[in-house]
Amino acid sequence: MKRFPCAGVTLVELLVAMLIASLVGGMILQLVVSFQSRILTEISRNDLQDRAGRLIRFLASDIRDAAFLQGPKPQTAGGSPLSLVHDSLAGDPLESMSFSLLPDDITAGDDRLTIVKAISFAPPLRLVQPGLSGDFWLTLNRRPNRSPGSTRELQPTPEAINHLVFASHPLCYTVQLADLTVQLNQPLLENVPIGTEVLGVRAYAYLLDPFSGSKRLRRDDFTSRAILDNAVDGLQFEYLLADGALVNQPASPQDIRGVRISLLVRDLRADQSYISETIYTLANRVYGPFRDHYRRTLVSQLVEVKNNGLQ
């Protein structure tokens, strides 16, 4: 019986093939990991830019409406400066809002800005009967503080809005009782037509506070301190005055016509391959170098505040 030789590979050939396969596989894996790393880095950069853009747009939109229906110096119907209970601070201190924009340029720290403005309710509150000069009672189209309205609508208590203003004139009135019929603490100083919108007066403060090695950007509405972002390393404000000067702390807040907002926003995720020596300048404050593994971006926007020029 005739035998045929068996086809096969030797051990050396097998080892050579395995070595070549491992080298090729290693190179391919390295390329895949490198490509994936670049993709993740690009996604992280885009996310950082998107977050910074959203934050600066939110602040700009809010600050743009500062002094709405209040003018540069908010006043009550009794002629006194507006005073609001700061219910989000311990002890509920009463703070005087002598101006609709209250800058606080903090030396060697992050700035703070408080604004005052009238805000609409959703759905709107309106008068269903005209208010006459000297009246203490007003009739609304719906009860405040009940569904679908916010629980922080008109109330005489500090944790809600306890000052109202009419779209037809800018004076504030404190609230004695809020229901379908509202009782004021001061009589109306002028007639208010039927259908006039009733708005609430609210103060908002923008500030940073420490959080987990970075800082949190907060919006304090004098009732609670909402967190806008957990990774913001710098906040500065500059103020454009009526004479065209750009200053860090205006002597007369009623002269403010614009606010330049500057934010230094940090990435949410560290990149171990990234270290930066960048020094960032925001207004009159320098930040960095941080020498860590986080990317940062600086965003800035100048916002016109028209209402602060209205007397």
HULIN-V399131 format. One record per residue. N is the residue number from 1. SS is DSSP state (H for helix, E for strand, C for the rest). OMEGA is omega in degrees with one decimal (NA if undefined). Layout:
N&SS&OMEGA / N&SS&OMEGA
This chain:
1&C&-175.3 / 2&C&178.6 / 3&C&176.9 / 4&C&-179.8 / 5&C&179.7 / 6&C&175.6 / 7&C&-179.5 / 8&C&179.8 / 9&C&177.8 / 10&C&178.4 / 11&H&179.4 / 12&H&178.8 / 13&H&179.1 / 14&H&178.7 / 15&H&178.1 / 16&H&179.8 / 17&H&179.3 / 18&H&178.8 / 19&H&179.2 / 20&H&-179.8 / 21&H&-179.5 / 22&H&177.8 / 23&H&178.8 / 24&H&179.2 / 25&H&178.5 / 26&H&178.9 / 27&H&179.5 / 28&H&178.8 / 29&H&178.8 / 30&H&177.5 / 31&H&179.4 / 32&H&179.8 / 33&H&178.9 / 34&H&179.2 / 35&H&179.5 / 36&H&178.9 / 37&H&178.5 / 38&H&178.7 / 39&H&180.0 / 40&H&177.6 / 41&H&179.8 / 42&H&177.1 / 43&H&179.7 / 44&H&178.0 / 45&H&-179.8 / 46&H&178.9 / 47&H&178.3 / 48&H&179.0 / 49&H&179.6 / 50&H&179.5 / 51&H&-179.4 / 52&H&179.3 / 53&H&179.4 / 54&H&-179.0 / 55&H&-177.5 / 56&H&177.5 / 57&H&179.4 / 58&H&179.8 / 59&H&-178.9 / 60&H&-179.9 / 61&H&-178.8 / 62&H&-176.1 / 63&H&179.1 / 64&H&-177.8 / 65&C&179.9 / 66&C&178.6 / 67&C&179.4 / 68&C&-178.0 / 69&C&178.9 / 70&C&-174.1 / 71&C&-175.0 / 72&C&-178.4 / 73&C&-179.9 / 74&C&178.5 / 75&E&173.7 / 76&E&178.7 / 77&C&177.8 / 78&C&177.3 / 79&C&-179.6 / 80&C&176.3 / 81&E&179.5 / 82&E&175.8 / 83&E&-178.3 / 84&E&176.1 / 85&E&179.5 / 86&E&-171.2 / 87&C&179.7 / 88&C&175.5 / 89&C&179.9 / 90&C&178.4 / 91&C&178.8 / 92&C&-177.6 / 93&E&176.0 / 94&E&-176.7 / 95&E&178.6 / 96&E&178.1 / 97&E&-175.9 / 98&C&177.3 / 99&C&179.0 / 100&C&171.1 / 101&E&-177.3 / 102&E&180.0 / 103&E&175.1 / 104&E&179.5 / 105&C&-173.8 / 106&C&-179.2 / 107&C&178.6 / 108&C&178.4 / 109&C&178.3 / 110&C&-178.5 / 111&C&176.7 / 112&E&177.7 / 113&E&175.3 / 114&E&178.4 / 115&E&176.1 / 116&E&177.3 / 117&E&173.2 / 118&E&-178.8 / 119&E&177.7 / 120&C&173.3 / 121&C&-179.7 / 122&C&-8.4 / 123&C&-173.7 / 124&C&170.0 / 125&E&-179.2 / 126&E&175.3 / 127&E&175.5 / 128&C&172.7 / 129&C&179.5 / 130&C&173.3 / 131&E&-177.7 / 132&C&179.0 / 133&C&-177.9 / 134&C&-180.0 / 135&C&172.6 / 136&C&-172.7 / 137&E&179.5 / 138&E&179.6 / 139&E&-175.9 / 140&E&178.8 / 141&C&176.2 / 142&C&177.2 / 143&C&174.0 / 144&C&176.1 / 145&C&177.5 / 146&C&-178.3 / 147&C&8.0 / 148&C&-178.9 / 149&C&179.5 / 150&C&175.9 / 151&C&178.2 / 152&C&174.4 / 153&C&-172.1 / 154&E&172.5 / 155&C&175.3 / 156&C&-175.6 / 157&C&-177.2 / 158&C&-174.3 / 159&C&177.1 / 160&C&176.1 / 161&E&-177.3 / 162&C&172.2 / 163&E&176.0 / 164&E&178.7 / 165&E&-179.0 / 166&E&-180.0 / 167&C&-176.2 / 168&C&176.3 / 169&E&-163.5 / 170&E&-176.4 / 171&E&179.2 / 172&E&174.4 / 173&E&176.4 / 174&E&-172.2 / 175&E&175.5 / 176&E&-179.0 / 177&E&-178.2 / 178&E&173.6 / 179&C&175.5 / 180&C&171.1 / 181&E&-178.0 / 182&E&174.8 / 183&E&179.9 / 184&E&175.1 / 185&C&178.2 / 186&C&178.2 / 187&C&175.5 / 188&C&179.2 / 189&C&177.2 / 190&C&-179.1 / 191&C&177.6 / 192&E&-174.5 / 193&C&174.2 / 194&C&-178.9 / 195&C&179.6 / 196&C&178.8 / 197&E&176.1 / 198&E&-178.5 / 199&E&176.0 / 200&E&178.7 / 201&E&-174.9 / 202&E&173.0 / 203&E&177.5 / 204&E&176.1 / 205&E&179.3 / 206&E&-174.4 / 207&E&173.7 / 208&E&170.4 / 209&E&-174.0 / 210&E&176.6 / 211&E&169.8 / 212&C&178.2 / 213&C&176.6 / 214&E&179.0 / 215&E&175.4 / 216&E&172.2 / 217&E&-176.9 / 218&E&172.3 / 219&E&-176.1 / 220&E&179.8 / 221&C&179.4 / 222&C&173.0 / 223&C&176.9 / 224&C&-179.7 / 225&E&-178.8 / 226&E&177.7 / 227&E&177.0 / 228&E&179.6 / 229&E&-176.9 / 230&C&-174.6 / 231&C&175.7 / 232&E&-174.4 / 233&E&-177.7 / 234&E&177.3 / 235&E&178.3 / 236&E&176.9 / 237&E&170.0 / 238&E&-170.0 / 239&E&176.8 / 240&E&-175.8 / 241&E&-177.5 / 242&C&-179.5 / 243&C&178.2 / 244&C&179.9 / 245&C&176.0 / 246&E&-172.8 / 247&E&178.4 / 248&C&179.1 / 249&C&-177.1 / 250&C&177.1 / 251&C&-179.1 / 252&C&-177.4 / 253&H&178.9 / 254&H&178.7 / 255&H&-178.0 / 256&E&176.7 / 257&E&178.8 / 258&E&179.3 / 259&E&172.7 / 260&E&179.9 / 261&E&176.3 / 262&E&-178.9 / 263&E&171.5 / 264&E&-172.7 / 265&E&-177.8 / 266&E&176.5 / 267&C&-179.4 / 268&C&-175.9 / 269&C&179.7 / 270&C&174.0 / 271&C&-173.3 / 272&C&179.6 / 273&C&-173.6 / 274&C&171.6 / 275&C&-176.8 / 276&C&174.8 / 277&C&-175.6 / 278&C&173.1 / 279&C&-176.1 / 280&E&177.8 / 281&E&176.1 / 282&E&-178.4 / 283&C&-178.0 / 284&C&-177.5 / 285&E&178.3 / 286&E&179.0 / 287&E&177.4 / 288&C&-1.9 / 289&C&-175.6 / 290&C&177.5 / 291&C&174.4 / 292&C&-174.8 / 293&C&-179.3 / 294&C&171.6 / 295&C&178.3 / 296&E&176.0 / 297&E&179.3 / 298&E&177.2 / 299&E&-177.2 / 300&E&178.1 / 301&E&176.0 / 302&E&-175.5 / 303&E&175.4 / 304&E&179.3 / 305&C&-174.1 / 306&H&-173.5 / 307&H&-178.7 / 308&H&177.0 / 309&H&-178.2 / 310&C&-179.6 / 311&C&NA
